[in-house]
Amino acid sequence: MSQADIAVIGGGLIGLLTAAELTERGARVCVLEKDDLGFEQSGRSVAAINLPGGAPNPASTLLRVSAEQWSQFEQRWGHGIDLNAEGWYIVIGDDRDREWLEVERATWQETAGFPESELLDPTTARERFPQFEGDFAALDVRHGGHVDALMVMKALRQVAAERKIEIRCGQMVVGFEVAGERIRGIKTTNGPVRADTVVIAAGLWSPDLCEQLGFHIPMQRVRAPAVETGPMLPGTIPGFVRGSTFGAKQNRNGTVRITGGYRFSAMLHDLSFRDFRDLRIWAPALWQNRKDVSFRIDPAGLRAELAAKLATRRARYGEVVLPQRCEPPSSPRDRFLQLADLASLIPSLRTARLHRSFSGVMDLLPDLQPVLGRVPNTENAYLAGGFSGHGFMYGPGACQAVAELITTDRSDIELHAYRPERLNEPLKMREQIF
């Protein structure tokens, strides 16, 4: 049996960055990961981020700190992450896009760490960004860019080695030893682990672990397919570009990654047994966004889920068994249209060919706000999850805040909107889910 000051469950972006922040504050940390570091969404994300520029938003300390931390990441942690700070560009094509932008801009002004934006007419936009040769009505320019998700995970793996963070991959957490409101130990497939404090940062699987502690998270899962082209000339795409049907960025090796747009995201929802649990909460939202989500049946995913449920039922002491190495299906079918739409804006992409396709799975909460803080009715368990597809946007600030809460019982980052207890209250569904 091993002992650590703090055990972090989950080896994705949030788990590793929280572990790094905790070691900066003198803690001995162990990270428990059922697969490999960054195997799920953290290593597949488009990793678009807000960056400093203009006046900071005093009402959004979490996203402001995140933006500042990304701009300083390479200097602070000593490893490259291919930071692109060329901006965010939202392409407005018609009146429906303008209607969307009015709602989204109000949310952006309220929540972004650095919310300054500039709306350009087509002529001015083409003068500044000659790549945008196609037809459009306006261009909304913001401070931001993107990082390379795989390079971030590699950097955090190196940080963990340098700071003597114990990493245990392939070790699944199946339950907890609880006395009153205190966790005394963590049950894993490789035996018990002792820690004074536990951080649940297990992404999609955080609800299963929190159920073991009597706390329910009404999480929904959405599969986000993506594709990458072959290498294109440098500067083909500036920063991160979003249109109504596409999102795109160019990697350092010249390839272009294409994801969903802001009005037509081409998200997929794989039907699951867990859908019945929170149907009352999610059914209205899914119906409202029915044009934006396709419902699918993934036989392999259902078999893995069923096998895990049966194994959980057979467990002697109520342990939970989770699927391992889940590889969501991916087809480039939905992305050919997105590439065509992107090429109509940037004609140099007309010769691009899709070279690979893959998918990630996002964890959605009804209000699209992360959950940060102590798990209700526990003394020493904390939660960092529910980022609703914005883990890279929120990540650095969220991880700093959780580390501060654990080590000093307070944080300079305002966390009231993200408290776990709110999930026990009536939740307001965001109008724009994706």
N, C-alpha and C positions, 0 to 999 in steps of 0.2 A: 504494500500500500504506500502511495507516494503522497507528499504534502506540498502545497503551494500556498502562498498568501491568497492568490486570486486565481480561479480557474475560469477561462473564457471558453464558452461553448460555441464553436463556429470559426472556421479558418478562412473566411472571406475578407473583403475589404474592411468591414466594420469590426469583425473580431480581431484581426491583426493590428489594425490601427488603434483600437482600444487597448490592446496589450502593450503596444509601443508607448502610448501615453501613460499607462500605469507604471511601466518600468522607469520612465522619466521622473516619476514621483516616488521612486524607491521600492516599488513592490516586486516580489518574485511571482512570476506569472507562468501559468501553464495553459496552452491552447489545445483544445480537444476538437478534432475534425473527423467526421465519419468517412470522408472521401479524401481528396487532396486539396491543398490550399488553392482557393479561387476556382474550384472545379465548376461551380454553378454560375449564377448570374454575374458575380464579381469579375470573372475572367472573360465575360461575353458582352459586357456593356459597351455602348457607344461612348460612355464616359464624358458627356458634355458637362461643362461647368461654368458657373458665374465667376468673374474675376473682378478685382478692384478697378474702379474707374468712376469719376464723378463723385458726388456726395454719397457717403454711406447711409444706409437706412437705419435710423436709430431704433425703429420698432422691430427689427429683425436681426438680433444679435447672432442667432445660430447660423444663418446663411451668410452673414457678413464675415464671421470668423472663418467659416468654411472657405469662402472666396479668398480671404487673406492667406489662409494656410496653404491652399493650392499654389498660390503665387510664390510661396516661400518653401515649398516642399523639398525641392532639390537641394537648396542651401541648408535647410534644417536637418534633413535625414541623410544627406550625402550620396544620394543615388538618383540617376536620371529617370524621368517618367515621360519624356517626349511631350512636354508642355507646349501646347499651341495656344497663343493668346491673341489670335487674329480677329476674334469677335464671333457674335451670334448674328445670323441674318435670317429674318423671317420674311418670306416672300408672300405678298398679298396679290392674289390673282383676280378676284371678283368681289362683288358685294357680300356674298356669304362669308368670304374670308375676312372682310372688314368687320362684319358682325362678330365673328369669332375673336378677332383681335381686340375689340372693345372690351369683351369680357375678360380675356386673358391678360390684357394690359393692366386692368384694375387689380387682378390677382398679383401680377408681377410687381406693381408699384407697392403693394402691401407687404409682400413676402420676400422679395429678392434682397440680398445683402447690399448690392449696388444696382439700384433699379433704373438708373438713367438710360434712356433710349432716345433714338432719333428716327423720325419717319421721313424717308426720302422719296421724292418723285422719281420716275424711271430715268429721266435724263440725268439728274444729279447722281443717282445710284450707278449708272453705267460709267459716268466719268470717274467715279472713285473705285468701282469694281468692274473692270471691263470684261470679266468672265461672264457676267450676267447679260448675255446678248439677246435672250428670248423676250417674249412679251410678258409683262406683269404690270400691275397697277401701282404698287408701292413696295418699299423695302424698309422694314423695321430693323434698325441696327442697335445692338446692345453689347455691353462689356462681357466678354466670356471667351470660350474656346473649348478645348478638349484635351484630354490626356490619353495615353495608351494604357488601356486597362491591364493588359498582360505585363507591361513594364512596371506598372504600379504594384502588381502582385509580386513580381520578382524583387522589386525594391524592398517591399515589406518583409519578404522572406529573408533578405540579407540583413535588414534591420533587426529581425528577430534573432538571427545568429549572432550578430555583434553584441546584442544586449542580453544574451543568455536566456532568451525566452524559450521555454521548453515546448516544442511542437510535437504533437502526437497525431499523426494522420492515420486513417483507418480505424480509429477508436470511437465507436458510437456511444453516445450517452443514452441510456435507456431509462433512467429514473433518478430519484434522489432519496437519501436517508434524511428524514425530517423529524425533528423533535420540537413540538409546539410550532412556533413560527420561524424556527432556525433550521437551515440546511446544515446537516452535520457531515454529509458525504455525498459523493456523486457516484452513481452506479454506471459502469461502462461495460462494454463487451470484453474488455481486457482486465476487468477487476475494478475495485473501488478506488476513488481518488478523493483525498482530503484537501479541503481548501477553506480558508476563513470566509471567503466571499465568492459568489458565483455570478458571472455575467452571461446571460443568454443572448447570443448574437448569431443565431442559427438560421437567419433568413426565412425561407419558406417553412422550415420545420420548427420555428419558435413556438407557434401555437400548440403543437403536440407536446412540447416540453413544459410549457406554461400550464397546460391542462393537468399535468402531474402535480402542480402546486395550487390547483383550484382557481386558476385565472384563465378566462376565456378571451381569445382574440378573434374577432369576426373577420378573418382574412379571406380574401379571394385570390385566385391565381390566374394569371393571364400569360399566355405564351407569345413571345415577341420574336418572330423570324427576322433574320437579317441575311444579307449577302455581301460579298466583296467582289470587286472587279479585278482584272489584271492591272498591272502598274500603268499609271498615266503620268503625263509630264508634271513636274513640280508646279504647284500653284494653280492647278486646275480648279480646285475648290478652296476658297478662303474660309478659314475657321470652321464653324458648324452652321450648315444651311438647312432651314426647314421650310417646306412648302406644305400645302394642304394635303398632298398625297405622299410626300417623301421627307425623309431627313437624311443628311449625308455629311460625311467628313472624309478628308484624305489623310491616310496614314503616311508615316515617314517613308515607307518603301514605295510610295506612289499609288498603292491600291486605294480604292474608294469603297467605304462601307456605307451601305444604304439600309435605312430602317423606315419605320412608318412616319406618316405625316401628322399634322396637328388636327386635321378634320377627318382624315381617312387613315387610320393607323394600321389597318389590316391585322389587328390583334386576333389571336385565336384563344378560345377557351375550351380546354379539354374537359369534357364532362367527367365528374368525379363523384364518388360516394359522399364526400364531405360537402358537396353543394347543398344537400338537404338541411344541414345544420343551421345555416344563416340565410335561408331562402327568403324569409320575411324582410330582411335588411337589403339583400342584394337584388332581388327580382325587379323592383322598380327601376333601379339604376341600369341593369342589363337591358331592360325593355327600352328605356330611354335612349340607350346607346346601341340599339340592335343593328343599326346600319354599319357600325364600326367594329363589331365583334362577330366572328364566325364561330359557331359551336361545332366542335369536332369530337370524335371518339378515337382515342389512342389506345388500341388493344394492349400494347406492351405496358403502357402506363397504368391501365386498369388492373392488369395482372399483377404488376409490382405492388400496387396499392392494396389489392385484395390479399396478396401473400403477407404483406406487412400487418394488415389488420388481423389475419388469422393467427400469425405469430404472437401478436400482442394479446389476443384472447387466451392463448395457451400459456402465456408467461405466468409463472407461479406467484410472483409478488407484485403483479400489476405494472410491470415494466412496459414501456412503449418500444415498439420495433419500427424503425423507419426504413424506407427504401434507400439503397445505396447506389451510387454512380448512375443516377437518373440522366439519361441522354434524351431530351425532348426531340421529337421528330422535326424535320425541317425540309421544306420544299421551296425552290426558288420561284414557284409559279406566281405567287402574289407579288413578286418583286420585279418581274419583267416590265409591268406597267409603270412601276415607280421609277425604274431606270429610264424608260421612255420619257416620262414627265420631267425628270431631272435633266435629261439631254435636251429637251425643248427649251429649258432655261439656259443651260450651258452646252452649246452645240459641240464643243470638243469631246463630249462624252458619247457622241453618236457611234463612235467606233469601239466603245468599251464592251467587254464581254464578261459575263458573270463566271467567276472561277470557283467559288465555294459558297455554300449556304449553311447556316447553323441557326439555332434558336436558344434563347434564354427564357426563363420564367420569372415574371415579376410578382411580387407580393403586394396586393392592394388592400388598403383599409378604406372604409367608407368616406372619411374626410381627407384622405390622402396625406395625412400628417404622420410622421414617425412616432414611435412610442419609446420614450426615454425616461428612465427612472427606476425606482425600487418596485419590484413586483408586489402588488397589494397583499397584505396579510403575511408578509415574510420580513425577516430582519436583515437578511444578508444575501438576497438575490436581486439582481438588477437586470433590466431588459433594454436592449438597443436593437430595434427592428421596425418592420412595417414601413419601409421607406417609399413604397409605391412607385418603384422605377426611378427614384431620385437619390439612390445611395451615394453616388459620387457628388451630387450637389450638396447634400447634407453632411456627408461622412466626416470630414475633419472636425467640424464644429461639434457634431454629435458625440464623437469619440472623446474629444477633450472634455466635454461637459460631463459625460458619464464617469470618466476618470476622476474629475474634480469631485463629483458627488460621492464617489466611493472613498476617496482619500481625505476629504475635508468636510463632507456632509453638506456642501453647498457648491454652487457654480455661479460665476459672473454672467453666464449665458442664461437668458430668460427661457425657462422650460415649461411654464405653466400650460401652454397650448399642447405640449407633447406628453403630459403626465399620463401614465397608464390608467389611472382611475377614470379618465374620461370615457373609456370604452364601456364602462358600466352605466353610462348616461345616454340619453337619446342623442344620436349622432346626426349632424347635418351632412347630407350627401353633397359633394361638390358637383356643380353643374357640368364641368368639363372633366370627365374621369381620365381621359388619356391625354 
